[in-house]
Amino acid sequence: MVSFTKPRAIGFNHVALEVGDIEEALEFYSRIFDFQLRGKSEAMAFIDLGDQFIALMAGRKQSADDGRHFGLVVDDKEAARGALKAAGVEPIDGPFLDFRDPWGNRIEIVGYDNIQFTKAPNVLRGMGLTHLTKNESAKKELAGKGMATS
């Protein structure tokens, strides 16, 4: 029997979304989110998230996502709710703030204050987000894992 060590999964570098058209996707997402591009070509664009990114790739062919989704963390969930409304994007019915982009990608909006991951202080500083805090529930979850924020 061959012996080996399995790697430990420790996070995400990026999420790739297939869209119909890169320019249309950037226009759509810019109506909802304030973001910087990390790079762009005819077939791809990279939305910067500090130490992570979203890769938009032209060529979506599959049907709309149902339960499959990813949680996109924002600094202000209520501002995201308002931006969706202003952009004419209907949230998906349910207990969370989910929506689909024009190509069927399902995205759940999650507030930074309510999640159990933290951006490193240097990343928050580089993003201009040192004012962000965690709510008590998130602090408790982090502390339970030995990752207390203060």
Residue pairs with C-beta under 8 A, 6 or more apart in sequence:
12 52
13 52
13 53
14 46
14 52
14 53
14 54
14 55
15 54
15 55
15 70
16 54
16 55
16 56
16 57
17 25
17 54
17 55
17 56
17 57
17 60
17 101
17 103
17 105
18 57
18 58
18 59
18 60
18 61
18 62
18 103
18 105
19 25
19 56
19 57
19 58
19 60
19 101
19 102
19 103
19 105
20 58
20 59
20 60
20 102
20 103
21 58
22 40
22 41
22 42
22 43
22 44
22 45
22 56
22 58
24 102
25 45
25 56
25 101
25 103
26 37
26 40
26 45
26 56
28 87
28 101
28 102
29 35
29 47
29 56
29 101
31 83
31 86
31 87
32 80
32 83
32 84
32 87
32 89
33 47
33 74
33 80
33 83
35 47
35 48
35 49
36 47
36 48
37 45
37 46
37 47
37 48
38 46
38 47
38 48
38 53
39 45
39 46
40 46
42 58
43 57
43 58
43 59
44 55
44 56
44 57
44 58
45 55
45 56
46 53
46 54
46 55
46 56
47 53
47 54
47 56
50 119
50 123
50 124
50 126
50 127
51 119
51 120
51 123
54 72
60 103
60 104
60 105
62 104
63 104
64 100
64 103
64 104
64 106
65 100
65 104
65 105
65 106
66 106
67 106
68 106
69 98
69 106
69 107
69 108
70 107
70 108
71 107
71 108
71 109
71 110
71 115
72 107
72 108
72 109
72 110
73 110
73 111
73 112
73 115
73 117
74 80
74 109
74 110
74 111
74 112
75 111
75 112
75 129
75 132
76 111
77 97
77 109
77 110
77 111
77 114
80 97
80 109
81 91
81 97
81 109
84 90
84 91
84 97
84 99
84 109
89 99
90 99
91 97
91 98
91 99
92 98
92 99
92 100
92 106
96 108
96 109
97 108
97 109
97 110
98 106
98 107
98 108
98 109
99 106
99 107
99 109
100 106
100 107
101 107
112 119
112 129
112 132
112 134
113 132
113 133
113 134
113 135
113 138
114 134
114 135
114 137
114 138
115 138
116 138
116 141
116 142
116 145
116 147
118 134
118 142
118 147
118 149
119 127
119 129
119 132
121 130
124 130
124 132
134 142
134 149
139 148
139 149
142 148
142 149
143 149
